[in-house]
Amino acid sequence: MNPRVPIRRGEHAGPTAGLAPGRVQANLVVLPAALAPDFSRFCALNPKPCPLLAETQPGDPGFPALGADIDVRTDLPRYRVFRDGELVDEPTDIRGYWRDDLVAFAIGCSFSFEQALLEAGIRLRHVDTGKNVSMYRTSVDTLPAGPFHGPLVVSMRPLRPAEAIRAVEITARYPRVHGAPVHIGLPEAIGIRDLARPDWGDPTEVRSDELPVFWACGVTPQAAIALAKPALCITHAPGHMLITDLANSQLAQH
């Protein structure tokens, strides 16, 4: 069965990690058309946290390049709705919010490179424990575009040093889904004070023989949106992604 169907029916409302193995999953941002050019430029200037996979036409809820029957109004398990930068709702369906001037953006997600890591025999603790990956706001600034600016957000996976080296090699082949890590070790060097207290997701244990490895994260636009305060913005809820028809292997560079 198409994995979007049970989501569309409301039969799956949880995170999408582990669903539809091998398929590309995407972060979602929906904005009024007047802001779309600035946001598109923000993505182009910050390709590590915001690798843009596709953009819709105003009022069109479909991503034909990502899947023939995709409807961004119904096909994610949970959304976040922001008004003037404030979170006002976390619905499982956004048909009631949809307007003819809205533009949707699909942004590459780390679940794609996680599949490559798992296939290489690298264990990921948040996957093993059924948790959402740990995500942190950093002291590193993104490059601004129009009203969009703010901190880089990173996701963290603890790895032993040899695994970390291998993970750099593997994920560097996937620039459209965040690519290689942006930082390894020393979380305080990028403004993270306490790994046990992520800003999003669940805490992940880092053992004494492991390094915290940080990748740019697609939650970065949500931090920029909170500062830009658009009258309306809709995003995915962290961990609740759009499952596309693309294969992860289609995004790999050899």
ABEGO torsion letter per residue (X at the ends): XBAAAAAAAGABABBABGBGBGBBBBBBBBBBAAAAAAAAAAAAABAAABBBABBBBBGBABBAAAEAABBAAAABABBBBBBGGBBABBBABAAAABBAABBBBBBBBAAAAAAAAAAAGBBBAAAAAGBBBBBBBBABBBBBBEABBEBBBBBBBBBBAAAAAAAAAAAAABAABGEBBABBEGAAAAGBABAABBABEBBBBBBAABBBBBBBBAAAAAAAAAAAGBABBBBBBBGBBBBBABBAAAABBX
